[in-house]
Amino acid sequence: MLKNQYEEIQNLLITVDQTIEPREIARITNEESLSILKAMHELDSEDGYVNSAMKNAQALQEELNREINLNERIYRIRESDSQIAISHKHLEKAAALLAHKQTRGEISVEELNSFKLSLAWGKLMISVISYIAQGHQAINRGELLPAKAFYQKALSNLAHSSHPDPRKKSMLKQVKEIIETDRVALDEDLMVEVDLNPDRQQTEDTDKEASSA
């Protein structure tokens, strides 16, 4: 039972640290891992699996205590709808874990509400950034119509979201510009994942080919 709980947290922890901007959520999630491992250690202090896992979790906690630039840590691109769904499920489980910690008095209601907003933004961004990246990949292959379909999916996700983050308005504007004008990518402060951004000249060539077809 405890081992299953620990392994479930490990599965979602990577997603949390890759997709959620405030690192405090990953730290609290890993603290839960350490708490479970300590309980397992009390049951059997000679268990090699537990001792190794505790060392790994302690080392990870030290890493999570370091604040690094978002563009070195955040990566929300998922290659398929199934991968997007898996990451969404991880964030939903993280939200449930935090809610449980709040009922135990380990975090405040205010902290929980703030964390839930961050998780909801992360969930939205996994979809939006992934669809934009898939659009970029289509552009890089010279496939204009599929690219626009992906950008439209990103736009639809943003438009239907009620999240209050002020960046949503800028993202809506810039995704529309990608679809309708010569903008090729979002500003880097909105999408730090720039590795798939199309080259402007390549985009212009693709537009010309589509127009002459």
C-alpha positions in Angstrom: 0.0 0.0 0.0 2.7 2.5 1.0 4.9 1.5 -1.8 2.1 2.0 -4.3 1.5 5.5 -2.9 5.2 6.3 -3.2 5.4 5.1 -6.8 2.3 7.0 -7.8 3.8 10.2 -6.4 7.0 9.5 -8.3 5.1 9.2 -11.6 3.5 12.6 -11.2 6.4 14.4 -9.7 8.4 14.7 -12.9 5.3 16.2 -14.7 4.8 18.7 -11.8 8.3 20.0 -11.9 8.3 20.2 -15.7 5.0 22.0 -16.1 4.3 24.0 -13.0 6.0 27.3 -12.5 6.1 27.7 -8.7 8.6 25.0 -7.6 7.0 24.9 -4.1 4.4 22.5 -5.4 7.1 19.9 -6.5 8.8 20.4 -3.1 5.7 19.7 -1.2 4.9 16.7 -3.4 8.4 15.3 -2.8 8.0 15.9 0.9 5.0 13.6 0.8 7.3 10.9 -0.8 9.8 11.3 2.0 7.0 11.0 4.6 5.8 7.8 3.0 9.3 6.4 2.8 10.0 7.2 6.5 6.9 5.2 7.4 8.1 2.3 5.3 11.5 2.5 6.9 10.0 2.3 10.4 8.3 -1.0 9.3 11.5 -2.4 7.9 14.8 -0.5 8.3 16.7 -3.1 6.3 14.7 -2.8 3.2 17.2 -2.0 0.4 14.5 -0.5 -1.9 13.3 1.9 0.8 16.8 3.0 1.8 17.8 3.6 -1.8 14.5 5.5 -2.5 15.1 7.7 0.6 18.5 8.7 -0.6 17.1 9.6 -4.0 14.2 11.5 -2.5 16.5 13.5 -0.2 18.8 14.3 -3.1 15.8 15.4 -5.1 14.6 17.6 -2.3 18.0 19.4 -2.3 17.6 19.9 -6.1 14.1 21.2 -5.7 15.2 23.7 -3.2 17.3 25.4 -6.0 15.4 28.0 -7.9 16.5 27.9 -11.6 15.4 29.8 -14.6 12.1 28.6 -16.0 13.6 28.1 -19.5 16.0 25.5 -17.9 13.2 23.6 -16.2 9.8 24.1 -17.8 8.9 21.9 -20.8 5.2 21.4 -21.5 5.3 19.9 -25.0 3.6 16.6 -25.3 3.6 14.7 -28.6 0.1 13.3 -28.7 -3.4 13.7 -27.1 -2.7 10.6 -25.1 0.4 12.1 -23.6 -1.5 15.3 -22.9 -4.2 13.3 -21.1 -1.6 11.5 -19.0 0.1 14.7 -17.9 -3.4 16.2 -17.1 -4.1 13.2 -14.9 -0.8 13.7 -13.0 -1.7 17.3 -12.3 -5.1 16.3 -11.1 -3.6 13.8 -8.7 -1.2 16.5 -7.5 -4.1 18.7 -6.7 -5.8 15.9 -4.8 -2.6 15.3 -2.8 -2.4 19.0 -1.9 -6.1 19.1 -0.9 -5.4 16.1 1.4 -2.4 17.9 3.0 -4.7 20.9 3.6 -7.2 18.8 5.4 -4.3 17.6 7.6 -3.4 21.2 8.4 -0.1 21.0 6.6 -0.8 23.8 4.2 -3.3 26.7 4.5 -6.5 27.2 2.5 -4.9 30.2 0.9 -1.9 28.2 -0.2 -4.1 25.4 -1.6 -6.1 27.9 -3.6 -2.9 29.4 -5.0 -1.5 26.0 -5.8 -4.7 24.9 -7.5 -4.6 28.0 -9.8 -1.0 27.2 -10.7 -1.9 23.6 -11.5 -4.9 24.7 -13.6 -2.7 27.0 -15.6 -0.2 24.2 -16.0 -2.9 21.9 -17.2 -4.1 24.5 -19.8 -0.6 25.2 -20.9 0.2 21.5 -21.5 -2.6 21.5 -24.1 -2.0 24.9 -25.6 1.8 24.7 -25.9 1.6 21.1 -27.2 -0.8 22.1 -30.0 1.3 25.1 -30.9 4.4 22.9 -31.0 2.6 20.4 -33.2 1.6 23.3 -35.5 5.3 24.4 -35.6 6.3 20.9 -36.5 3.8 20.9 -39.4 5.1 24.2 -40.6 8.7 22.8 -40.5 7.5 20.0 -42.7 5.9 22.4 -45.1 2.3 21.4 -44.1 0.4 24.7 -43.8 -3.2 23.4 -43.4 -2.4 20.9 -40.7 -0.4 23.6 -38.9 -3.3 26.0 -38.9 -5.6 23.2 -37.5 -3.2 22.7 -34.6 -3.0 26.5 -33.9 -6.8 26.6 -34.0 -7.0 23.9 -31.4 -4.6 25.9 -29.2 -6.8 29.0 -29.7 -9.9 27.1 -28.9 -8.4 25.8 -25.6 -7.5 29.4 -24.6 -10.8 30.9 -25.6 -12.8 28.4 -23.6 -10.7 28.7 -20.5 -12.0 30.8 -17.6 -8.5 30.9 -15.9 -7.8 34.5 -14.6 -4.1 34.5 -15.5 -3.5 37.8 -17.4 -1.1 36.1 -19.8 -4.1 34.3 -21.4 -5.1 37.5 -23.2 -1.6 38.0 -24.7 -1.5 34.4 -25.8 -4.9 34.6 -27.5 -3.8 37.7 -29.4 -0.5 36.1 -30.5 -2.0 32.7 -31.5 -4.5 34.6 -33.7 -1.5 36.5 -35.2 0.2 33.2 -36.0 -2.9 32.1 -37.8 -3.7 35.3 -39.6 -0.4 37.3 -40.0 3.3 36.7 -40.4 4.0 36.0 -36.7 5.8 32.6 -36.5 5.8 32.0 -32.7 4.8 33.2 -29.3 7.0 35.6 -27.4 9.5 33.6 -25.3 8.1 34.9 -22.0 4.8 33.1 -23.0 6.3 30.0 -24.4 9.9 29.1 -23.3 9.9 26.0 -25.4 11.5 27.5 -28.5 13.2 24.4 -29.9 10.5 23.8 -32.5 9.9 27.4 -33.5 9.7 27.7 -37.3 12.2 29.8 -39.2 10.6 33.0 -40.5 11.9 32.5 -44.1 10.7 28.9 -44.1 7.3 30.1 -43.1 7.2 32.7 -45.8 8.2 30.1 -48.4 5.5 27.7 -47.2 2.9 30.5 -47.5 3.9 31.2 -51.0 3.7 27.6 -52.0 0.2 27.3 -50.5 -0.9 30.4 -52.4 0.4 29.2 -55.7 -1.0 25.7 -55.3 
